[in-house]
Amino acid sequence: MAKRAEGLPISPKIELSKTELLAALGRIDNDLKAQARVKAMENDFRHRIDIHLSALASSKLFRDYNTNPFVLLFYSSQKKLTNVKEIEEAIVPAKVFSSMETSAGRMVERVVLSHYGWQCIDSAMHTTESVVDGRKIENGLLRLVTLKSGPLCINDSMTHSISSELVTYVAKWAKASSVKNVEFTVGVLYGIPKKSNKKDWHILRRACDAVERLGRTARVVELPNGLWHCRFKIGNVNVKAQVCIGKSLWELIGGNHDAYTELLCAAIRSCVDPTSKVANLRPFDIPDLGEIIALTPSQSKLNFTILQKSQIEWFLLLSAHFSETLVD
């Protein structure tokens, strides 16, 4: 077993309450600005998704799917398939899932940043802002985010490059914005700290190591020992670097506790049409899925305008990606 890195924080247990999640829907129902923001993001999502799906549909040749021939056979054995037409029904969704993994994160950050007043940054690789995805200046504070799609996607190479570019360029970023205080956030779009491979935290540690090597022009103010943030100073620039994963990231970007709920509502409304059809009540193949989307009798009676009853189970399904457990 690999040795635990010194100073690595203990990940807190994160639970989300279904009662509080539903209460957040109620707050949006009673907030005209929040409703307008959700609907604007919904339209933006729908436009971008339509373009992406149209591009996927243009790939029609089997050789483009890059399938593993043995996986095809083993899956066919598991599902008792007998002809190639049947396996095609599994290949096409798998291709869509794989393709969307690389684009969904970028799509989400593009939509959400702009609707909460952040500037999206498009910089070529190996430039002074190539590590920055979003920027916002508030009360003399330059806030920067670099965003990653999931809690396991950061690798050692990314850890090195992000920490190096942060320490190398942060003084230039501050000067260009005429500020002396910078908040740099490594953001992960979904997940919880417990599911992280901790490469995100190592960005903070590597940044502090790099600052210490700068000598008299810089100093570490607070190490990330047991913490998901650190502080240092380079010249006259004060820097806080931090990691925000999942729900806490969207609260930071949106500047309010319901930003996470607004994002999920917008995404669901853009992708899942409400229905009055009775759901298929057969048992789920995934054992805990039914428990995740289950509501108490009193919760089931609640009505919302921002999401319809048939969309609530999608809201709970997505919320399960932002918590260790969902409780009533």
N, C-alpha and C positions, 0 to 999 in steps of 0.2 A: 504493500500500500504506500502511495506517495506521501511524503511528509507534509503536514499542514504548514502553509507559509506563516511565518511569524507575523503577528498583527492582524491576520485575516479576521474580519468581523463574524460574529455568530449571526446567522440569518434569523430574523424574527419570524414567528409563525403568523401568517397573514390569513385571516378569515374575513369573508364578506357576508354580511347579513342580508338575506333576501328581503326582510322587512325594510331595511335602510335603502336597498337598491330600488324598491318600489316607491319608497318615499321620495327618492330623487326624481323619479318620473313625475310624481305629483308636483314637485317644485318647478320642473320645466313647464308643466301644463299651466302653471300660474305665473310664468315669467315670459312676457312677450318678446323680450330681447333674446332670451335663450331659444325660444321657438323659432325665431327668425334665423338665428345662427344655425340651428339644426337643419332647417329646410335649405339654407344656402349650401351647407356642406353636403347634404343629400344630393342636390342637383349637380354639384361638382363631382362627387363620387360617381354618380350615374353616367355622366359624360365620359369620364376617364375610363370607367369599366367597359362601357360600350366600345370604345376605341380599342382597348386591350383585347377584348373577346373577338372582335373582328379580325385582328391580326392573328390570333390563335387559329381561327377557322381557315386561314390560308395555308396552313401546314397540313397537307392531306396524304403525303406519301408515307408508307410504313417505315421506310428507312430513316425518316426524320424523328421517329419516336425513341430510338436508342434503347430498345428493350433488352433485357437479359433473357436469352432463350430458355434457360433452366428455370428461372422464376416463372415464366409463362407456363411451363409444364407443371411445376409444383403447385402453382395457384389453381391450375385446371384440375389437378388431382384433388385438392382440398374442396373445391366447389363442384366436383363431379361433372365437369364440362366435357362435351364430346365433339365439338366442332369449333373451327376457328372463328366463326361469326360470334360465338358466345364470348370468347376471350377478348374480342374487339370491344365489347361493352365495358370491360375493365380497363383496357389500355387507354382509351380516350380520356376518361376522367383522371387517370393517373398522370397523363401528359399535361392536362390542364392544371392539376395541383402543382406539379413540378415547375411548370413555367411561371405560375403565379407567385411561387415562393420568392423569385428574384425581383418581381415587380411590385408586389402588394405593399411592401414596406415603404418603398419610394412613393407610391401613390398616396398612402395614408399621410405621410409627413408633408407632402406637397399640399394636400387639401387642408389639413388641420392647422399647420403653421400660419398660412395666409389668413385664415378666418379668425385667428386670435391676435392678429397684429404683428406677427413675426415676418421678417424678410427672409425668403428662401434664397439660399446662396448656391449658385451654379459656378463652380470653379473647376478648372482642369486639374488633373493630377499633377503633383509636384509644383504647386503654386502655394503662395502664402496662406490661402484660405481653403485649400483642398480638403482639409479635415472638418471644416465648418459647414453644417447643413442649414442652420437658421441663426438669425441675429435679431436682437431687439435692445433698444436703449431705454432705460427707465430710471428717472431721477439720478442721472449721473452714473448709473451702473450699466456696463456693457454685458449683456447676457448672450451667451453663445451655446449652441447645442450641436453635438455630433450624434447622429441617430443610427441605431442598429436594429435590425428587424426582430431578433429574438434573443432569449437569454443564453443560447449556446452558440451563437454565430461568431462571437469575437475569438480570434485566435492569437497566437503569440506574435505573429507579424503585425497584426493590427494594434496590439498592445504597445509594441515598440514604436510604431509610426505615429500613433495618436499622442502618446506621451512626449515623444521627441518634438513633434510639431507644436504642441501646446507650449512647451518651454521655450522653443526657438522663436516663435512668432507672437506670443501673447503681448509683449511690449509694443510691437508694431500695430497689432489690432487696437490696443488701447489708444495709441497716439493717433491713429487714423480716425477714431471716434471721439477724440478730445476728452477722454476719461482717464481716471486713475484706478478705477475699481472694475474688476472683471469677474464674472461668474461663468465658469465653463462646465457644462453638464454633458456627461456621457449618458445618453438616453437609450433605453431599450423599450421597444414599442409594446411588448406584452410580456407577461411572466411575473415571477416573484424572485426576490434575492436567493431563496433556497434552491431554485432551479438553475440559477446562474452557474456557469463553469468558473466563475470568479476571475476570469481574464479581464473583466471590466474593472474590478477593484485593483488589479495589478497595474492598470494604467496610472492610478493615483500614486502607487508606490514607486513606479519607475519615474514619474514626473518629479517626485520629491528627491529621488536619487540624483536626477539630472540637475535639479536646482542646487543641491549641495556641491556638485562639481563645478558650478559657476564661480564659486569663491565669494569674495567680498561684495560683489555687485548684487548678490541675491542671498536669501535665507529662507529656510522652512520655518513657518510659524506654527503649524499644527500638522503632525504626521497622521496618516490614516489608520493608525493602530486601533483596531476594534471599531473603526468608523467607516462610513461610506462617503467620506469627504476628507479633504485636506486643504491647508491654506499655506501660501508662500508669497514672497515678495521678490520682484525682480526690478531693480532700480527703484523708481517711485510708484510702481504699479502693484496694487494689492490683488491677489488672485485667490479665489475659492474654486476648487475643482471638486466635482461630486458625481456620483452615480445615482441615477433615478431609473427604476425598473417598473414598467407597467403603469398601474394606476397613479403612482406618485409622479410619473413623468407627465401625464396628461394634466394633472392638477397644476403642475409647475407651468406648463405651456399655456394652459387656459387661464391661470390665475384664480381659479375657484374650484371648490371641491366637486362640483357637478360637471366639470369639463369632460371627465371620463364618461359619464352617462350621456352627455350630449354627443360625443364621438360615436358611441355604440348605437345610439338612436339613429343618427344620420346614416351610418353604414347599413344598418338593418333596413331602414326605410328605402334605401337605394337598391337593395338587393332582394328583399323578401316581400312580396305582395301579401297583404292581409287576406285571410280566407274565413269563411263561415263553415267550411267543411269540418266534420268531426274527425279528429286525429285517429290514425291507426293505433289501436291499443295493444297490438302484439308486443311481447316482451322484447326489450332491446338486446342486441348481441353484446354490447358493451355494458357490463354489469352495473356500473354506477351512473350511467347516463340518465336513467329514469329518475334517480334520486336528485340529480343536479337540477332537472327542470321541474320537479314537483313543487306544488304550492299547497299551502294549507287551505281549508275551505274558506276561511275569511279572506285570505290573500287572493283567492280565485275570483272573489266577488268584486274586486277593485276594477274600475274602468279608467282608462287614460285616453287622451287624444293624441299624444305624441307617438304612442305605440298601441296597436290594437291587440286584443286578447291573444290572437294566434301568433303574434310576434313576440310575446313575452317569453316564450320558451327559448327563442333565439337569443334574447337579451341575457337570460340565465346561462345558456350554453357558452356565449362569449365571455361572460363574467367569470366562468370557471377557469379561464385562461389567465386570470389576474389575481387568483387567490389559491391558497392551499386547499381550503374547503369552503363550501357555501353552507351557511347555517340559516335556520328560519329566523 
